[in-house]
């Protein structure tokens, strides 16, 4: 079921490279189909959205848009304990992300020069939320709450209707708790295109965030530039570093918590202990029998799962930094000592009592994380993802004259004589006075 590699070395490096390349390319067939949908929505607006919704979802909802007042009514069917848990999670997410908010600033120099930076939330953001079995209320919180903290003026959500033409009530309660302003019952590539271009009913947005299937991801990729996006997310992944003090039952459970997402998901344990490796594999076999998604878990572990024995924790850290995983757990006697050693990871979970699902649902840090090795240069979704920054400059006449020769020299060296002229005409005006 899961590979047991008793010596990392070259095999370990080859396995890491295989994992980085596992994200399935959409392929020409999907690219062409999405391009046609995008162009039709751009041209025909609501008519195209309705046509594709009927084609892919079976029918068009009578009520396309759900306002906040409607959400209040529709969520009455939700389990009160679920709503309470969602609200407690939202409070933690708000508290964590509120600390990320930046303020505009300015500085004044002695010569009268004023410079600074203005930070503003985006005007309107679109949140895509899948339907069906991939409907995750937790993702609504993780995407919407940082946007509202950033100062986004309007947050609209698109989500496909159910077979009854109605939205998933669990998704709606998450939207209400997180501060979503309006919900549109439309999904797929047509929803992404509608947000990017705007239609008669669906407003044009500045940025689109949220997970989706390969058609949604392809539409986001094709429309990047017309609109900003969060990231192109690959399959989920977890890497666990464990020494001989770790608990094999915990390790097995955490490996499978990611494997159940997708047959392409990756679950890897790097350990310095042969005993821990063998007992963890045995625990996987025991625990999987009681899990509802064991077929998906088996596929994932067969193809992209591994338990690898390392010479020492330094080698394990080296492999971790090379893989740059989405989720990284450190189950060791002194987990805090690894914070400074781990350079590349989306989110780090320290100690035996900080499992990855804690971050997925409740602790506060965002669970929208870079995948497929992109944690080397990408960061988790944050308040920064929903702001834009503008700089401003004010120079007095005297301050500009003090800098004129340097500016002219730099401009002329680059061959941009009109830039130099912009300074010279001011210099001549100064001389004439």
N, C-alpha and C positions, 0 to 999 in steps of 0.2 A: 504493500500500500504506500509506504513512504520510504524513500531511499535512506539508507544508513551508510554514511561515508566516514570511514574510520581514519582517514587522513585527508586534510583539505588540499593544500598545495595547488598544483596546476588544475586538478579537477574542480576544486572550489572556485578558482577564477573563471574557468570555462562555464561552470554552472551559473555564476553571477551574470556573465555576459548573456547567456541564454535567457535568463529572467528579464533582463533589460529589453530584450528584443521580442518578448512574448506578446506584447500588446498587438492584437490583430489589426492590421491595416484595413480600412473600410473597403478597399478594392474599388475597381472602376465601376462595377455595377451599382454599388451603393452611392458612390460619388455622383454618377450620372442621374440616378433617381432623385437624389436630394437636390442637385442643381436644377432639375426641372421643377420640383416643388417650390424651391426658393424663387425662381423666376416667375412662376405662375402667381404666387402670392404677391410678389412685388407689383405685377401688372394688374391683377384682378382683385386684390384686397379681400374683403369679407367673402365675396362669392367663392374665391379659391379656398379660403379657410373652411367654409361650410362644405364644399365639394369633397375636400380631402378628409374632413372629419367624418362625413357619412361613409366614405369609401373605407377608411381604416378602422373606425369605431362602430360602424353599423347604423348610426343615427346621429342627428344633430339635436343637442339639448334645446328645449323650448326657451329656457333662460340661459343665455350665453354668459352673462356677467352676474356675479354675486357680490353684493355690497356688504359692508360690515353688519348692518342691521339684519340682513338675511343670514349671515354666519351665526349670529346669536341664536336664531331659531333652529338652524340645522344641526347645531352641536348638542342639542338637548338629549340626543340618543346616546351620547358618549358615556362611557364608564366614568363615574366621578373620581374613582381612584386613579384612573389614567390621567384625567385632567389635572388632578392635584400633583401627580408626579411630573407632568409636563411643566407646570408652573414652577415647581421647585428647581427643575433643571434650567428653565429659562432664567431664573434669578441668578444662578451660578454663572451662566453664560454671559448675562449682562454685566455682572460684577467683574469678570475677567476682561471682557472687551472694553469696558468703560476706561480701563487703565491704558488702553492703546491710543486713546483719542489725542490728537495733536492740536495745538492752538496756533493761530496766526501770530506772527511776530514782526517787529521792526526794530531797527537800530539807527541811532542818529550819531553821526560823526561830528567832531569839533568844527569841521569846515562847512557844516550845514547839509552835508549829504545824508539822505535818508534812504535806506534799503530795507527790504523785508520780504516776507512770504505770506501769502494769503491761502488759507486752507478752507475748502468748501466741499460739502457733500454733493454728490451727483444729483442732478435734478430728478431723474426717474430711472429706476432699475427694475428689470424683469427677472422673476424667479421661476425657473422651470422645476416642476415637481412631478415625477413619474406617477402613474396610477397602477392599478392591479396589484400584483404581489410585490412590486418594487416601490410601494408607497411607504415612505419613511418620514413620519412626523418629525423625528429628531433632526433631519436635514433641513426642514423648514426653519426650525429655531436657529440652526448654525449659520444659515445663509441670511436670514432676515434680520436677526437681532444686531449683528455688526453694521448692517446697512442703516438701520434706524439710528444707532448711536453715532454713526458718521454724519448724520444730518441729511440723508437722502429724503427729498421732499415727497416723493410718491413711490411706493413699492407695490408693484402689481405682480400677481402670481398667475401662471398658466398651468393647468393640470388636466389631463384627459378625463372625460366623464366615464362613469361606470356603465355597465350594460343597460342599467335602468335610466341612463341619462342624467344621473345625479352625481355629485362629488363624493369622495370618500370623507365621511364626517371626522375621522381622526386627523386628516390633513387640514380640514377647516378649523378645528379647534387649535391646532398648532399655529395656523396662520393668524388667528385672532389673538392668541397669546403673544405672538412675536411682533404684531403691529402691521401686518400686511393690510394695505388699503383697499384693494379690489382683487377679485379672483375671476379669471376667465376659464371656462370649461372647454379647453382645446389643448391638444397635445401634439407630439410628433414634430417633425421638421417644419410643418406648416405653422406651428405655434412659435417656433424660434424665428422664422422668417417674418411673421406678423409683428413680433416685438422689434425686430431690427428695422423694418421699413415703416411700420404703422399701417393700420387699415382704418376703415370707417368706424369700427367699434373698438379696436385694440390700439392703445397709444404706442407711439414710438418711444423706445427707451435708449438710454445711454450705455447700459451694460446689461448682459445676460449672465446669470449665475445659476448653478444647480445641475444635478446629475441627470443623465438620460441614457437611452439605448444608443446603438451605433448610429442610427439615423439622426438623433438629436445631437450627438457629439459631432457628427460630420457637418450638420448644418451650422453649428457654432463655429467650427473651424473654417468653413467656407465664408461665413459672414464676418469673421474677425477683420476689423478695419472699417467696415460699415458700422459696426458696433463693437464695444469692448466685451470681452468674456473673462470668466474667472480662470479656467484652465481646461485643457483636454485631458480628462482623467482616464488613466489606464486601470487595469484590474487591481483589486485590493491586495495588500501584502503586509505580512508581519514577519519581523526577524526578532528572535529572542536570544540574548546572551545569558548563559547560565553557568554558574560554578557548581561545586559539589554540595552546596548548601540549599540548592533550589528544591522545590517540591514537584516531582514528576507529574502528579495528578493535575496541578495547576498548569504546568507547561503544556500538557496534552490538551487541556480544555482551551487554553488560549490559542494554540495553533489551529484548532478546529473552528474557533470563533471567527477567524478570517476565511478559512477554507470554505465555509458554508455560503459565502457571498456569490461565488462564481467558479466554474471549472477552471478559469484562467488565474484565479487567486493563488498567491504564493505564501506558503507558511514554512519557515525555516528556523531550526534550532541550532545554535552554535554553542557547544559546551566543552568544557575541559575534562569532563568526567564520563567514562565509559558506562558506569553504573547509572548515572542520570540519563544518558542517551537510551540505554536499553529499557529502563523502567518507564521512560516517557513513551516510547513506541508501544510497549505493552498497555499502557494506560489509554493510548489512542484507540487501540483495538477494543478495549472494554467499554469506553465511554461512547463510542460512535453508535453502538447499537441502540441507544436510547434517544438518538437525535433525529428530528423530523427531516432534515435535509442531508441525510447520510450519503445519498447517491452523489450529490454535488460535492460533498466533502471528499468522498473517495476519488472522484475524478481529479479534483484539485490536488490532493496529496499524491496521487499517482504521477501526475505530470510535473508539478511544480513544488512539491513538498520535499524536505530533506532534513535529516538530523546529521549534523557534521561534527566530528570530534576534532577539536583544535589542540595544539600543543600547549597553549596558555591563553589567558584572557587578552593579552596584547595582540595575538594573531586573530582572535575573534573580533576585536575592535577594528583591526585592519580590514577584515572582510566586510564588517558593517559599514565602514566609511566608503568602501568601494561600491557596495550595493546601494547605499543611500536610500534605505527603505522608507515607506510611508509611515509605518508604526514600528517602533523599536522598544522592546522591553528589556530591562536589565534585572535579572533575578540572581543577585549575588549578595554575598555577606555585607559588603559596603557599597551599595549601588550609587550613592552620592559621589563617590570618587570618580565615576565615569563621565560625569557631566562635561568636564573640560576635555575629555579625550574623544568624545563623539562629535564629529564635525558635520556629518551629513545624515539628517533624519527629519521626517516631517514632524513627528511628535514622539517624545521619549517618555517611557513609563518606568518609574524607578521603584524597585522592590517587589516582593511577592504579593503585596496587597494593593497593587496599582495595575490591575489588568486592563487591557486595551478597551473592553466595553465600557469601563468607567469613563474614558475619554469620549467614546462614541456618543454617550447619552447624557452625562451628568456633571462631570467635574467643572467644566467651564471653558477650557481651551477648545479651539475649533477642530471639528473632525473632517473638514474639507482640506485635504492634505495633498502635497505633490506625490506622484507615483512614478514608477518605471525609471527610477534613478534620478529624477529631476529635483529631488531634495538637495542636490549639489548646488542648485542655483535658484530654485523657487522656494517660496515660503507658504505657510498655511494661509487660508482665507482669514482676513482680519479687517478691522476698521479701515486700515490704509487701502484696502481693496476698493473702497467705495468713496474715496475722496479724490479731488484733483487739486493741484497746487499751482499757484501763480506767483511769480516774483514781481516786485515793483521797485523802481529806482527813481529817486529825485536827486538831481545835481544842481547846485547853484552855478551861476555863470563863472564865478571865480574857480570853483572846483573843476569845472570842465576845462577851463584854460590851463590849469595846472597839469591836466592829464593829456592835453591835445597832442603833444609830440609823440608820446608813446602810442596813442591810438592811430595816428597817421602812419607811423612806422609799421605797425602791425598790419594795417589795411593794405598799404602799398606793397609790402612783402608778399602778401597773398594775391596781389594783382587786382584788388578791388578798389579802383580809383574813385568810384562814386561814394564808397564808404568814407574814404579820406576827404573827399570834397565836402561831405556833410559836416565835417569838423572845420574844414578851412573856411567855409562861408561864415561860420559863426566867429571864427578868429578874425576874419576881415571886418565883420560888423563891430567886434570889440575894438579893433584898431581904429576904425573910423570914429568911434565915440571918444 
